């Protein structure tokens, strides 16, 4: 067992799951917004990092880490709600390109605003857990208390969101509000509130992803940019309608990156997402976990 845990292949699996869990978390944010409002949020990473800066910047002023995490998530909820009400709501019913253009512009605004406000705060966020890898009979296992914290937090949030959309009345109403808003209103569903809630939930989870990525590393406004690209591919691979698909897609890309890095070339590792995307498009272009809808004429 000790030999297995410290083997080269298990080292790659552990590394792939660690990075893939964060990718999956951001992909899940994209799926939540899509399922609740049918909008692709290209500012997801920037919104998450802005909220992360609001909360985690206080760590450098001797504020408790967990309090800063809660503040970051709360800020993410507020930013998401305001974004939907101020920027997105006037665009419902307009051409689909309009919200995309607006969110790309919002991305640039936030990434310029963060260094303008916190110009001297690009410091390393301390970890609440040890980052020293476990040892097994003198061999290193590529897991640490901090890595387990990252994986458990990310997978826990994914599970809660999946259960929300699949098994709760609230999740059903959010999906109905996005797919058929007029019919939902006739049935007594408060559509506007649910659309705002979808954005709040997505942005709050995005802030959590920003905290996970920044803990133990430098706090920077662009920390989620590269992850967002992989997450967008993961959401497309799994299907934009499927939270489970986002999770599976994110983990697949994380594992692919790690194995390409170790067995092929470090220069090709960033292309792992593209490789996974091409394979999935060949198998099922609409997304692996997207259900094919048959219409009777």
C-alpha positions, 0 to 999 in steps of 0.5 A, a space after each residue: 500500500 505504501 508503494 502504491 501511494 508513493 508511486 509515480 502514477 498515484 503522485 500524478 493522480 493526487 496532483 491532477 485531482 488537486 488542480 482539477 477540483 479547483 477547475 471543476 469548482 469554477 466550471 460549476 460557477 459557469 454552469 450555475 449562471 447558465 442554468 439560472 439565466 442562460 448567460 455565459 459569465 466571462 468575468 467569473 474569475 475576476 469577480 471571484 478574485 475581487 471578492 477574495 481581495 476584499 476578504 483575504 486582504 484582511 489576513 495581512 492585518 491579523 484577522 482570522 483566516 476563517 473570518 476572512 474566508 466568510 467575508 470573501 464569500 459574502 462579498 461574492 454574493 453581493 457582487 453577484 447580485 449587483 452584477 445581475 441587477 445592474 448589468 445583466 437584467 437590462 439585457 434579458 431578451 436582447 441579442 445573446 452577444 450583448 451580455 457577453 460583451 458586457 461581461 468581457 468589459 466588466 472583466 477588464 474593469 475589475 482586473 484594473 480596479 483591484 490593483 488600483 485599490 490594493 496596490 501594495 497587498 500582493 502578499 502570500 496568503 498564509 495557509 490554515 493547515 500544514 503544507 508539508 506532504 505526508 510520509 509513508 515509510 520514508 517515502 513522500 505521498 503527494 498529499 498534505 493537510 492543506 491539499 486535503 482541505 482544498 479537495 474537500 472544500 471544493 468537492 463539498 461545495 460541488 455536492 451541495 450545488 448538485 443536490 440543490 439543482 437536482 433534488 430541491 424545489 428551489 433548484 427546480 424553480 431556478 431552472 424553470 425561471 431560466 428556461 421558461 420565465 413567462 410560464 414560471 411567472 404565470 405559475 407564481 414563481 418570482 423569476 427576478 429573485 431567482 435569477 439574482 439568486 443564481 448569480 449570487 450563488 455563482 459569484 459566492 462559489 467563485 470567491 471560494 475558488 479564489 480563496 482556495 487558489 490564493 491560499 499559500 500563494 500570492 494574492 493576485 487579481 489574475 489568479 483565476 484567469 488561467 483556471 477560468 479558461 480550463 473551467 470554460 472547457 470543462 463546462 463545455 465538455 460536461 455540458 453547460 446544463 450539467 453540474 455533474 458534467 462540470 465536475 467530471 470535466 474539471 477533474 478530467 482536465 486536471 488529470 490530463 494536465 498532470 499526466 501530460 506534464 509528467 510523461 510528455 512535455 511541460 510546454 504541452 500541459 496547457 493544451 490538455 484542456 483542448 485535447 480533452 475538448 476535441 475528444 469529447 466533441 468527437 464523442 458527443 458534441 453537445 456535452 457528455 452529460 447533456 441529455 438529447 431532447 427528442 421532439 415529436 412533430 
